């Protein structure tokens, strides 16, 4: 087994600690003696080769401009560029994406960097900001203490700074993006707001433009400046007075004051992108008199200052590697005032005078150095009085960490549609994360938004993949389950790209049990007379043909999409009118489809395993690992968990050690894994065809009857279309269809407001009733999702805020707003972690206000209505 060490081999107990001097109120200062931290930061700055040298902020646009002071700020700082109204300072601005690399699309959904270099008469002042807050679109919120507005920064522990960025990079093996990285003081936070209006892209628009012109925004800025357009922004300050014994709470600074200190018209065009923008280097360590890094030992603020301290080192260190030792001499980085720094000289690319024969050491009496004594340029303020001990420290997550994020979520709710767009965007990213543990830990949205979490998890967690050969009715089935419009055709490979859509699982809502159906208003889906529709994501994948595991047809594409599934719905054309490759025929045996499709999945997994079985065995023996750990390392890419692998091996009860497994044993293991990881429902489609009966009988003898659903997808699509056009009254999944005449006969003289059908349409409806609804009890389409939920053992849970009224918030009488689906045998604690993430739970209440143990198992009607009380 390998143990964590530094690069020199020195073992360390954990990789997420840093050495601090800590005081009684909870803050800390970093120490240079922390080898792990310094080595980690220095290596991070150098881990990209020069051709791709920027580890972050690689794609950017930039421009020159002018900073004009509009208010005298001598009461809050001695910085000279803010001491005179009307004083102008040249500025360089660089706006970038953070994670994507140099060739990426401008419209990628990502945090944006906003770096500003002011060439003041006291030297250069750099500010490096991030923009993630969208309370007002394109509202840039930055902090002169150089912790950014997220509303809180991504991390608190400085040693996690490289790890925070690495997950956005390419996977080390596949090389593809991977979702599975004077003594007084005042705190100042600045907000930069555009004065030219705001326009935003939807996710779909951004994707379309990214394919059409990945440099869209860069071109837009360039063309605007060339055309003579000048945009302006203003900077507003938040000011907080604190004594040295006060901390800064996590709630942060007060709301922005009216202290607007400048407006910044955009500048002339950079003459050369590489010279002016690509070579620009920004660092929060570049400060002028009257400016200092924030000193915040506040107990509740939890050490964002230590992250700032790490950045004070990391940014210029990265510039020294990327641009060279003398990067400050480059024109775009050079100060606009005289520079005399004889103690930093020589080195690569020194193209100045190198200070001639002036002494290069401190304290020379031959040519004494002159100093401007009137300036207090120390970064130590009255606030920094430290008495403490040196400790190895890692921060802990508490409920207070999510208070600002909760506030932001409520702000997003002020304008209709913003929260829904946020959930859609986030869900699209979460869907790519295969590991369920990673989803639960990283995407714990309920920490800040009780109503957000179930919606996000439901859109991301329960995924059913619909698969089959081309032309089996798979896309039609998807259309009948959802509002999607998958392309339908009777030719091979109709479905080229996966079609994602939301279907609705029909369950009995808790509102009926507690007799509050009239107040039930779900945040998502719907509830009618106690019958609730819970959203489940469906993925219609590329059609399969025999030989798919070898890349035939679209097999490789399908098999890769398969990884995201919790269950499979195998759509089988029981009419026998299409062969294995989706071509028209007569008398084909569709039971063969079930056999060869499963075989393709097994051979795909087994082929991937056998390709590296030799090295797997050697590593297994060297590490003395358990079979579960070794196989999980190979199966994790399919979305497996250690529990899944353990159940597979328990089922087989293997006696021989893994390194002695035969090919036959490996095949048994793979088959057991496929059964466990990809439970399958067989949707026998086109049941109204004359040849369907004999094929259904044969398949029923081969498969577990509980895994089979008889359906007619085209009938469901037809009925829903007529209902939407007000020709019939139809409840999805029902065996009943009411026409205008039916309702008039039942005593409604207006016929329910339905339209009159012509004789041809009436005949089609009557035939459908006879051939499908009356014979089989329904079209079977809705039952496909219900059967998939049964196979997965999904249990609906109703989290509420008030266990007595079943409300989910204040100011509303609506009940049971949320519903989440969990696997069978889940405990109350499992539900708490799914809904609340890592937020500490004081206790859990069930129906009637009775406290429930986290070890209790949930089931329908048992501990399925829960209220979580936050605290320790």
C-alpha positions in Angstrom: 0.0 0.0 0.0 1.3 3.5 -0.9 1.5 6.2 1.8 1.5 9.9 1.2 4.9 11.6 1.3 6.5 14.8 0.1 8.5 14.6 -3.1 11.6 13.9 -1.1 9.9 10.9 0.5 9.1 12.5 3.9 5.9 10.9 5.1 3.0 13.3 6.1 -0.1 12.4 8.1 -2.4 14.3 5.8 -2.2 16.6 2.7 -4.7 19.3 3.8 -3.0 20.9 6.7 -0.8 24.0 6.9 1.3 25.4 9.7 -0.1 28.5 11.4 0.6 30.8 14.3 -3.0 30.9 15.8 -4.5 33.2 18.3 -7.4 32.8 20.7 -10.0 34.2 18.3 -9.5 31.5 15.7 -7.4 33.2 13.0 -3.9 32.4 11.9 -0.7 33.5 10.0 1.3 31.2 7.8 4.9 30.3 8.4 7.6 29.9 5.7 8.8 26.8 7.6 5.8 24.9 6.3 7.6 22.8 3.6 4.4 21.0 2.4 2.6 24.3 1.7 5.6 26.1 0.0 6.5 23.0 -2.1 2.8 22.5 -3.1 2.3 26.1 -4.2 5.7 26.4 -6.0 5.1 23.1 -7.9 1.6 24.2 -8.9 3.0 27.3 -10.6 5.4 25.2 -12.6 3.4 22.1 -13.6 2.4 23.4 -17.0 5.0 23.5 -19.8 5.7 26.9 -21.3 3.5 26.3 -24.3 0.5 26.0 -21.9 2.0 27.9 -19.1 -0.9 29.5 -17.3 -2.3 27.0 -14.8 -5.5 29.2 -14.5 -6.9 32.3 -16.3 -5.4 31.1 -19.6 -8.1 32.6 -22.0 -8.5 36.4 -21.7 -9.2 39.7 -23.3 -7.6 42.9 -22.2 -7.5 46.7 -22.6 -5.9 49.8 -21.3 -7.9 52.5 -19.5 -8.0 55.4 -17.1 -9.0 55.3 -13.5 -10.4 58.7 -12.3 -11.0 59.5 -8.7 -14.4 61.0 -8.1 -14.3 61.3 -4.3 -11.6 62.3 -1.8 -10.7 59.2 0.2 -8.0 60.5 2.5 -10.2 59.6 5.4 -9.9 55.9 4.7 -6.4 55.6 3.0 -3.2 57.4 2.4 -2.9 56.0 -1.1 -2.1 59.0 -3.3 -4.2 57.9 -6.3 -7.3 58.4 -4.2 -6.4 61.7 -2.5 -7.6 64.2 -5.2 -10.9 64.4 -7.0 -10.2 64.3 -10.7 -6.9 62.6 -10.4 -6.3 60.1 -13.2 -4.3 56.9 -13.2 -3.5 54.6 -16.1 -4.9 51.1 -15.7 -4.5 47.8 -17.5 -7.5 45.4 -17.3 -7.5 41.7 -18.1 -10.7 39.7 -18.1 -10.5 35.9 -18.2 -12.1 32.6 -17.7 -10.5 30.7 -14.8 -10.5 26.9 -15.5 -10.7 26.5 -19.3 -7.5 26.6 -21.3 -6.2 28.9 -24.0 -8.2 27.5 -26.9 -11.5 27.2 -25.0 -14.8 29.0 -25.8 -15.4 32.5 -24.3 -19.0 31.5 -23.5 -18.0 28.6 -21.2 -19.9 28.7 -18.0 -17.1 29.5 -15.5 -15.9 31.9 -12.9 -14.4 34.9 -14.5 -11.2 36.6 -13.4 -10.9 40.4 -13.4 -7.3 41.6 -13.0 -6.5 45.3 -12.8 -3.1 47.0 -12.7 -3.1 50.6 -11.7 0.2 52.4 -12.6 0.0 54.9 -9.7 2.6 57.6 -8.8 3.6 55.4 -5.9 4.2 52.3 -8.0 1.9 49.6 -9.3 -1.2 48.5 -7.4 -2.6 45.1 -8.6 -6.1 43.8 -7.8 -7.1 40.3 -8.7 -10.7 39.5 -8.5 -13.2 36.7 -9.3 -16.7 37.3 -10.5 -19.2 34.6 -9.6 -22.1 36.5 -8.0 -25.0 37.1 -10.4 -27.3 39.0 -8.2 -27.2 41.5 -11.0 -25.9 40.0 -14.2 -22.3 41.1 -14.9 -22.1 42.6 -11.5 -18.4 42.3 -10.6 -17.9 42.1 -6.9 -14.3 42.3 -5.7 -12.5 42.7 -2.4 -9.5 44.9 -1.9 -8.5 42.6 0.9 -8.2 40.2 -2.1 -10.6 37.5 -0.9 -13.3 37.3 -3.6 -17.0 37.5 -3.5 -18.5 34.1 -4.0 -20.3 35.3 -1.8 -17.5 33.5 0.1 -14.2 32.2 -1.3 -14.0 28.7 -2.6 -11.7 27.5 0.1 -10.2 28.5 3.5 -7.2 26.3 3.7 -4.3 27.7 1.6 -2.8 24.3 0.8 -6.1 23.4 -1.0 -5.5 26.3 -3.5 -3.8 24.1 -6.2 -6.3 21.3 -5.6 -9.2 23.8 -6.1 -8.0 24.5 -9.6 -6.8 21.1 -10.7 -10.2 19.4 -11.1 -10.9 21.9 -13.9 -8.0 20.6 -15.8 -7.7 17.6 -18.1 -7.7 14.1 -16.7 -4.1 12.8 -16.3 -4.9 9.6 -18.1 -7.6 10.4 -20.7 -6.4 14.0 -21.3 -10.0 15.1 -21.5 -11.9 17.5 -19.2 -13.2 15.5 -16.2 -16.0 16.1 -13.9 -14.9 13.3 -11.5 -10.1 20.6 -8.6 -0.4 55.2 10.9 -1.5 52.2 12.6 -5.3 52.7 12.0 -7.1 50.6 9.5 -10.4 50.0 7.8 -11.6 47.0 5.8 -12.5 48.0 2.3 -14.4 45.9 -0.2 -15.0 47.3 -3.7 -17.8 46.6 -6.2 -17.2 47.3 -9.8 -20.4 47.7 -11.8 -20.9 48.1 -15.5 -22.7 51.3 -16.7 -23.5 50.0 -20.2 -26.4 47.6 -19.5 -26.4 43.9 -19.1 -27.0 41.0 -21.5 -26.7 37.3 -20.6 -26.6 34.0 -22.6 -28.7 31.0 -21.7 -26.8 27.7 -21.5 -28.1 26.7 -24.9 -27.1 30.1 -26.5 -23.7 29.8 -25.0 -23.2 26.3 -26.4 -24.3 27.4 -29.9 -22.0 30.4 -30.0 -19.1 28.4 -28.6 -19.3 26.1 -31.7 -19.8 29.1 -34.0 -17.2 31.5 -32.7 -15.2 30.4 -29.5 -13.6 33.9 -29.4 -17.0 35.7 -29.4 -16.4 37.9 -26.4 -12.8 38.7 -27.2 -13.9 39.8 -30.7 -16.7 41.8 -29.3 -14.4 43.8 -27.0 -11.9 44.3 -29.8 -14.5 45.4 -32.4 -16.1 47.8 -29.8 -12.8 49.6 -29.1 -11.9 49.7 -32.8 -15.3 51.3 -33.5 -14.7 54.0 -30.9 -17.2 52.7 -28.4 -16.2 53.4 -24.8 -17.8 51.6 -21.9 -17.6 52.8 -18.3 -17.7 51.2 -14.9 -17.9 52.6 -11.4 -16.4 51.4 -8.2 -18.3 51.6 -4.9 -16.8 50.9 -1.5 -17.9 49.1 1.6 -16.2 50.4 4.6 -16.0 48.7 8.0 -14.3 50.1 11.2 -13.1 47.4 13.5 -11.0 47.5 16.7 -8.0 45.2 17.0 -10.0 42.8 19.3 -12.9 42.4 16.8 -13.3 39.7 14.3 -15.1 40.0 11.0 -18.1 37.7 11.0 -18.9 35.4 8.1 -21.8 37.7 7.1 -19.1 40.0 5.9 -19.1 43.8 5.4 -22.1 46.0 5.4 -24.0 46.9 2.2 -22.1 49.1 -0.3 -22.1 52.8 0.6 -22.6 55.6 -1.8 -18.8 56.2 -1.9 -18.4 56.0 -5.7 -14.7 56.7 -6.1 -14.1 56.4 -9.8 -15.4 55.7 -13.2 -13.3 53.9 -15.8 -13.7 54.6 -19.5 -12.3 51.9 -21.7 -8.9 52.6 -23.2 -7.1 52.5 -26.4 -6.6 49.1 -28.1 -3.6 47.1 -27.0 -1.0 47.3 -29.8 0.0 43.7 -29.5 -1.9 41.0 -27.6 1.1 39.0 -26.5 3.1 42.0 -25.4 0.4 43.8 -23.6 -2.0 41.2 -22.4 -0.4 37.7 -22.4 2.7 39.0 -20.7 0.8 40.9 -18.1 1.3 39.6 -14.5 -0.9 40.5 -11.6 -0.4 39.8 -7.9 -2.2 40.8 -4.8 1.2 41.4 -3.2 1.7 44.5 -5.4 0.5 47.2 -2.9 1.1 50.9 -2.5 1.3 53.0 0.7 -2.1 53.1 2.4 -2.9 49.6 1.2 -2.4 46.3 3.0 -3.6 42.7 3.0 -6.6 42.1 5.3 -5.8 41.0 8.8 -8.8 39.0 10.0 -8.4 36.9 13.1 -12.2 36.7 13.4 -13.5 33.5 14.9 -16.4 33.2 12.4 -14.6 34.3 9.3 -12.6 31.1 9.3 -9.2 32.0 7.9 -9.7 33.4 4.5 -6.7 35.6 5.3 -4.4 32.5 5.2 -5.6 31.8 1.7 -4.7 35.4 0.8 -1.3 35.0 2.3 -0.7 31.9 0.2 -1.8 33.9 -2.9 0.6 36.7 -2.0 3.4 34.1 -2.5 1.9 32.0 -5.3 1.0 34.8 -7.8 4.4 36.4 -8.2 6.1 33.0 -8.0 4.0 31.9 -11.0 5.0 35.0 -12.9 8.7 34.3 -12.2 8.3 30.9 -13.8 6.0 31.9 -16.6 7.7 35.1 -17.7 11.1 35.0 -16.1 12.9 36.5 -13.1 12.7 40.0 -14.3 9.1 40.0 -15.4 8.5 43.4 -13.7 10.8 45.0 -16.5 8.4 44.0 -19.3 6.6 47.2 -20.5 3.1 46.0 -19.6 4.3 45.2 -16.0 6.7 48.1 -15.5 5.9 50.9 -13.0 5.2 54.4 -14.5 7.4 55.9 -11.8 11.2 55.6 -11.3 12.3 52.2 -9.9 15.4 51.7 -7.8 15.7 48.1 -6.5 19.4 47.2 -6.5 18.9 44.2 -4.3 17.0 42.5 -7.1 19.2 42.3 -10.2 20.9 40.0 -12.8 18.9 37.0 -13.8 17.5 35.9 -17.2 16.3 38.7 -19.6 17.5 41.6 -17.6 17.4 44.3 -20.3 17.9 47.4 -18.1 21.1 49.0 -16.8 21.2 46.5 -14.0 22.0 49.5 -11.7 25.6 49.8 -13.0 28.1 49.6 -10.2 25.7 50.3 -7.3 26.1 47.9 -4.4 23.9 44.9 -4.5 23.8 44.3 -0.8 21.9 46.0 2.1 23.6 48.6 4.3 26.4 49.8 2.0 28.3 52.8 3.4 30.0 53.4 0.0 26.8 54.5 -1.6 24.0 54.6 1.0 20.5 53.9 -0.2 18.0 56.7 0.1 14.5 56.1 1.5 11.3 58.1 1.5 10.7 58.1 5.2 7.3 59.9 5.0 5.7 56.8 3.6 4.5 54.0 5.9 4.7 51.1 3.5 4.5 48.3 6.1 1.8 45.7 5.6 1.5 45.3 9.4 -1.5 47.1 10.9 -2.7 47.7 14.4 -5.2 44.9 13.8 -2.4 42.4 13.6 -1.5 41.6 17.2 -0.8 37.9 17.5 -0.2 35.8 20.5 -0.5 32.1 19.9 1.1 28.8 19.3 2.4 27.1 16.1 0.0 24.4 15.1 -0.8 22.2 12.1 -4.3 23.3 11.1 -7.2 22.3 8.9 -10.5 24.2 8.9 -13.9 22.6 9.6 -17.2 23.2 7.8 -20.0 24.7 10.0 -23.5 25.9 9.2 -22.3 29.6 9.3 -20.3 28.9 6.1 -23.5 28.7 4.0 -25.3 31.8 5.4 -24.1 34.1 2.6 -24.9 31.5 -0.1 -28.4 31.1 1.4 -28.8 34.9 1.1 -27.7 34.8 -2.5 -30.2 32.0 -3.3 -33.0 34.1 -2.0 -31.8 37.1 -4.1 -31.9 34.9 -7.2 -35.5 34.1 -6.3 -36.5 37.8 -6.6 -36.7 37.5 -10.4 -38.8 34.7 -11.9 -36.8 32.1 -13.7 -33.4 32.8 -12.2 -33.4 29.9 -9.7 -34.7 27.5 -12.4 -32.0 28.5 -14.8 -29.4 28.1 -12.1 -30.7 24.6 -11.4 -30.7 23.7 -15.1 -27.1 24.8 -15.5 -25.8 23.1 -12.4 -27.7 19.9 -13.1 -26.2 19.7 -16.6 -22.8 19.7 -14.9 -23.6 17.3 -12.1 -25.0 14.8 -14.5 -21.4 14.2 -15.8 -20.2 13.3 -12.3 -20.3 9.5 -12.1 -19.4 8.9 -8.5 -22.5 9.1 -6.3 -20.3 9.8 -3.2 -18.7 12.8 -5.0 -22.1 14.1 -6.0 -23.3 13.9 -2.4 -20.2 15.6 -0.9 -19.5 18.3 -3.5 -22.9 19.2 -4.8 -24.7 19.4 -1.4 -27.0 22.3 -2.5 -29.3 21.9 0.4 -26.7 23.5 2.6 -27.9 26.9 1.2 -31.2 26.3 -0.5 -33.7 23.9 0.9 -35.8 24.1 -2.2 -32.9 23.8 -4.5 -31.5 20.5 -3.4 -34.3 18.1 -4.2 -34.8 19.7 -7.6 -31.1 19.6 -8.4 -30.6 16.0 -7.2 -33.7 14.8 -8.9 -32.5 16.2 -12.2 -29.0 14.8 -11.6 -29.4 11.6 -9.6 -32.1 9.3 -10.9 -31.1 8.6 -14.5 -32.7 6.0 -16.6 -31.1 5.1 -19.9 -33.3 3.9 -22.7 -31.4 1.6 -25.1 -32.0 -0.8 -28.0 -31.1 -1.3 -31.6 -32.2 1.4 -34.1 -35.9 1.6 -35.1 -37.3 -0.3 -32.1 -39.5 2.6 -31.0 -37.0 3.8 -28.4 -37.2 7.5 -29.4 -41.0 7.2 -29.6 -41.0 5.8 -26.1 -39.0 8.7 -24.8 -41.4 11.1 -26.4 -44.3 9.3 -24.8 -42.7 9.5 -21.4 -41.6 13.2 -21.6 -42.1 16.4 -23.4 -38.9 15.7 -25.5 -38.9 15.6 -29.3 -36.4 12.8 -30.1 -36.0 12.3 -33.8 -38.0 9.2 -34.9 -37.4 7.2 -38.0 -37.4 3.6 -39.4 -33.7 3.7 -40.4 -30.5 2.8 -38.6 -28.8 5.2 -36.2 -31.6 7.8 -35.9 -30.5 8.9 -32.5 -27.0 10.4 -33.0 -26.5 12.3 -29.7 -28.0 11.4 -26.3 -31.4 13.0 -25.9 -31.9 14.1 -22.3 -35.4 14.7 -21.0 -37.4 14.7 -17.8 -40.0 12.0 -17.3 -42.4 11.8 -14.3 -42.6 8.9 -11.9 -46.2 8.5 -10.5 -46.2 7.9 -6.7 -48.7 8.2 -3.9 -48.1 11.6 -2.2 -47.9 11.9 1.5 -50.5 14.7 1.3 -53.2 12.1 0.7 -52.2 10.1 3.8 -52.4 13.3 6.0 -55.5 14.6 4.2 -54.0 17.9 3.0 -54.2 17.3 -0.7 -55.8 20.7 -1.2 -52.6 22.4 0.1 -50.0 20.3 -1.7 -48.0 22.4 -4.2 -44.8 20.7 -5.3 -41.8 22.8 -6.2 -41.3 20.5 -9.2 -43.6 18.0 -11.0 -47.2 18.1 -9.8 -49.8 16.6 -7.5 -53.4 15.9 -8.4 -55.7 14.3 -5.9 -52.7 12.8 -4.0 -51.1 11.3 -7.2 -47.7 13.0 -7.4 -45.4 13.3 -10.4 -41.7 13.2 -9.4 -39.2 14.1 -12.1 -36.6 11.5 -13.3 -34.1 12.2 -16.0 -34.2 9.9 -19.0 -31.4 9.6 -21.5 -32.1 8.3 -25.0 -28.8 6.9 -26.3 -27.5 6.0 -29.6 -28.9 2.8 -31.2 -27.0 -0.5 -30.8 -26.1 -3.2 -33.2 -24.2 -6.5 -32.7 -20.5 -5.9 -32.4 -21.0 -2.6 -30.6 -18.3 -3.4 -28.0 -15.8 -3.5 -31.0 -17.0 0.0 -32.1 -19.5 -1.2 -34.8 -22.3 1.3 -35.5 -22.6 3.8 -32.7 -21.7 1.2 -30.1 -18.8 2.9 -28.4 -20.8 6.1 -28.0 -23.7 4.2 -26.5 -21.6 2.2 -24.1 -19.9 5.4 -22.9 -23.3 7.0 -22.3 -24.3 3.9 -20.3 -22.0 4.9 -17.5 -24.5 7.5 -16.3 -27.4 5.2 -15.8 -29.0 4.0 -12.5 -31.3 1.6 -14.5 -31.8 0.6 -18.1 -35.1 0.5 -19.9 -34.5 -1.8 -22.8 -37.1 -1.1 -25.5 -37.8 -4.3 -27.5 -39.7 -4.3 -30.7 -42.0 -7.3 -30.2 -43.6 -6.9 -33.7 -40.7 -8.7 -35.2 -40.6 -6.3 -38.1 -37.0 -5.0 -37.6 -33.9 -7.2 -37.5 -30.8 -6.9 -35.2 -29.5 -3.9 -37.1 -32.8 -2.1 -37.3 -33.6 -3.0 -40.9 -37.2 -3.8 -42.0 -38.0 -7.5 -42.1 -40.8 -10.0 -41.2 -40.7 -12.8 -38.6 -37.7 -11.7 -36.6 -37.3 -13.2 -33.1 -36.9 -10.1 -30.8 -35.8 -12.3 -27.9 -32.4 -12.4 -29.6 -32.1 -8.6 -29.0 -32.2 -9.1 -25.3 -29.5 -11.8 -25.5 -27.1 -10.0 -27.7 -27.5 -6.6 -26.1 -26.7 -7.9 -22.7 -23.7 -9.8 -24.3 -22.5 -6.5 -25.7 -22.5 -4.8 -22.3 -20.8 -7.7 -20.6 -18.1 -8.0 -23.3 -17.6 -4.2 -23.1 -16.9 -4.3 -19.4 -14.9 -7.6 -19.6 -12.8 -6.3 -22.5 -11.9 -3.2 -20.6 -10.9 -5.3 -17.6 -8.9 -8.0 -19.4 -7.0 -5.4 -21.4 -5.0 -4.5 -18.2 -5.7 -7.7 -16.1 -1.9 -8.5 -15.8 -1.1 -5.1 -14.2 -4.2 -5.3 -12.1 -3.1 -8.6 -10.6 0.4 -7.4 -9.9 -0.8 -4.2 -8.2 -3.3 -6.2 -6.2 -0.6 -8.5 -4.9 1.9 -5.7 -4.2 -0.6 -3.6 -2.2 -2.1 -6.6 -0.5 -5.5 -5.1 -1.3 -8.9 -6.7 -0.9 -10.7 -7.9 -4.1 -13.4 -5.2 -3.4 -10.9 -2.4 -3.4 -9.1 -3.7 -6.5 -12.3 -4.2 -8.5 -13.7 -0.9 -7.4 -10.6 0.8 -8.8 -11.6 -0.6 -12.2 -15.3 -0.3 -12.0 -15.6 3.2 -10.6 -15.7 4.6 -14.1 -19.1 2.9 -14.6 -20.5 4.8 -11.5 -19.9 1.8 -9.2 -19.4 2.0 -5.5 -17.6 -0.4 -3.1 -20.9 -1.6 -1.9 -22.0 -2.6 -5.4 -18.8 -4.6 -5.9 -19.1 -6.2 -2.5 -22.6 -7.4 -3.3 -21.4 -8.9 -6.6 -18.7 -10.9 -4.9 -21.0 -12.0 -2.0 -23.4 -13.4 -4.6 -20.7 -15.5 -6.2 -19.0 -16.6 -2.9 -15.6 -17.1 -4.6 -13.0 -19.0 -2.7 -9.8 -18.5 -4.8 -7.7 -15.4 -4.5 -8.1 -12.7 -7.2 -4.7 -13.3 -8.7 -5.7 -16.9 -9.5 -9.0 -16.1 -11.1 -9.6 -17.9 -14.5 -11.2 -16.3 -17.5 -14.4 -18.1 -16.6 -14.4 -16.7 -13.1 -13.7 -13.2 -14.4 -16.7 -13.5 -16.8 -18.9 -14.6 -13.8 -17.7 -11.5 -11.9 -18.5 -9.2 -14.8 -22.0 -10.8 -15.3 -22.7 -10.3 -11.6 -21.5 -6.7 -11.8 -23.7 -5.9 -14.8 -26.7 -7.4 -13.0 -26.0 -5.3 -9.9 -25.0 -2.0 -11.6 -27.4 -2.0 -14.5 -30.8 -3.4 -13.4 -33.0 -3.6 -16.5 -36.7 -3.2 -17.3 -37.8 -4.7 -20.7 -40.3 -2.4 -22.4 -41.9 -4.7 -24.9 -43.1 -2.1 -27.5 -45.6 -2.3 -30.4 -47.9 -4.7 -28.5 -50.8 -3.9 -30.8 -49.0 -5.6 -33.8 -50.6 -8.9 -34.9 -47.3 -10.9 -34.4 -46.6 -9.4 -30.9 -48.4 -12.1 -28.8 -46.1 -15.0 -29.7 -43.0 -12.9 -29.2 -44.2 -11.7 -25.9 -44.9 -15.2 -24.7 -41.4 -16.4 -25.6 -39.7 -13.4 -23.8 -41.9 -13.9 -20.8 -40.6 -17.5 -20.5 -36.9 -16.2 -20.6 -37.1 -13.2 -18.3 -38.4 -12.4 -14.8 -42.0 -11.4 -15.3 -41.4 -8.5 -12.8 -38.9 -7.0 -15.2 -41.3 -6.9 -18.2 -43.8 -4.1 -19.1 -46.0 -4.3 -22.2 -46.4 -1.0 -23.9 -47.4 0.9 -27.0 -45.4 4.1 -27.1 -47.1 5.4 -30.3 -50.5 5.1 -28.7 -49.4 7.1 -25.7 -48.0 9.9 -27.9 -51.2 9.9 -29.9 -53.5 10.1 -26.8 -51.4 12.9 -25.2 -51.5 14.9 -28.5 -55.3 14.6 -28.7 -55.6 15.6 -25.0 -53.4 18.6 -25.6 -55.5 19.7 -28.6 -58.7 19.3 -26.4 -60.2 16.4 -28.3 -60.2 14.0 -25.4 -59.8 13.9 -21.6 -56.9 11.5 -20.7 -54.9 10.9 -17.6 -51.4 9.6 -18.4 -51.1 5.9 -17.6 -54.8 5.4 -17.3 -57.0 2.9 -19.2 -59.8 5.5 -19.6 -60.3 8.0 -22.5 -63.3 10.4 -22.4 -64.6 12.1 -25.5 -67.0 15.0 -25.7 -69.8 12.5 -26.3 -68.8 10.5 -23.3 -68.9 13.5 -21.0 -72.3 14.6 -22.3 -73.7 11.2 -21.6 -72.3 11.4 -18.1 -74.3 14.6 -17.5 -72.0 17.4 -18.6 -73.9 19.4 -21.2 -70.8 21.2 -22.4 -68.9 18.0 -22.9 -66.0 19.2 -20.8 -65.3 21.9 -23.3 -63.8 19.3 -25.6 -63.8 19.7 -29.4 -65.9 17.6 -31.7 -64.0 14.8 -33.6 -64.7 13.7 -37.1 -65.6 10.1 -37.9 -62.0 9.1 -38.9 -60.5 10.4 -35.7 -63.3 8.8 -33.6 -62.6 5.4 -35.3 -58.9 5.7 -34.5 -59.6 6.4 -30.8 -62.1 3.5 -30.6 -59.6 1.1 -32.2 -56.9 2.2 -29.8 -59.2 1.6 -26.9 -60.0 -1.9 -28.0 -56.5 -2.9 -29.1 -54.5 -1.4 -26.3 -56.3 0.2 -23.4 -59.1 -2.3 -22.7 -56.9 -5.3 -23.6 -53.7 -4.4 -21.7 -55.1 -1.9 -19.1 -53.0 1.1 -20.3 -50.4 2.0 -22.9 -47.8 0.8 -20.4 -45.5 3.7 -20.9 -46.0 5.3 -17.5 -45.6 1.9 -16.0 -42.1 1.6 -17.4 -40.9 4.3 -15.0 -42.8 2.8 -12.1 -41.3 -0.6 -12.8 -37.8 0.9 -13.0 -38.4 2.6 -9.7 -39.4 -0.8 -8.2 -36.3 -2.5 -9.7 -34.1 0.2 -8.1 -36.1 0.0 -4.9 -36.7 3.8 -4.8 -38.4 5.2 -1.7 -40.0 8.7 -1.9 -39.1 10.9 1.1 -40.8 14.2 1.9 -38.4 16.6 3.7 -40.3 19.5 5.5 -39.3 22.3 7.7 -42.3 22.2 10.0 -43.1 18.7 10.9 -46.6 19.6 12.3 -47.9 21.7 9.4 -45.7 20.0 6.7 -44.7 23.4 5.3 -41.3 24.0 3.9 -40.9 27.6 4.8 -42.4 30.7 6.3 -45.1 32.8 4.7 -46.7 29.9 2.8 -49.4 27.4 3.7 -48.3 25.0 0.9 -47.3 21.5 2.1 -44.9 18.8 0.9 -43.1 21.1 -1.5 -40.2 18.7 -1.9 -39.8 15.0 -2.5 -36.5 13.1 -3.0 -36.0 9.5 -4.0 -33.6 7.3 -2.1 -32.5 3.6 -2.5 -34.2 0.9 -0.5 -32.6 0.2 2.9 -31.4 3.8 3.2 -31.3 5.1 6.7 -32.6 8.4 8.1 -28.9 9.5 8.3 -28.5 8.7 4.6 -31.4 10.9 3.8 -30.0 13.7 5.9 -26.7 13.6 4.1 -28.5 13.6 0.7 -30.8 16.5 1.6 -28.6 18.5 3.9 -25.1 17.6 2.8 -22.4 18.1 5.5 -24.4 20.6 7.5 -24.4 19.4 11.2 -27.7 17.9 12.2 -28.8 18.3 15.9 -31.7 15.9 15.6 -34.4 14.6 13.2 -38.1 14.6 13.7 -40.6 12.3 12.1 -44.4 12.7 11.7 -46.0 13.8 14.9 -42.9 15.5 16.1 -41.3 12.3 17.3 -37.5 12.2 17.2 -36.1 9.6 14.9 -32.7 7.9 15.1 -30.4 8.4 12.1 -30.0 4.6 12.1 -33.6 3.9 11.4 -34.4 2.5 7.9 -36.8 4.5 5.8 -39.6 3.0 3.8 -43.0 4.1 2.3 -45.1 5.1 5.3 -42.2 4.7 7.7 -40.0 7.7 8.4 -40.7 9.1 5.0 -41.8 12.5 6.3 -38.8 14.1 8.0 -37.6 17.4 9.4 -33.9 18.1 10.0 -32.8 20.4 12.8 -29.5 22.1 12.1 -26.9 22.3 15.0 -24.5 20.4 17.1 
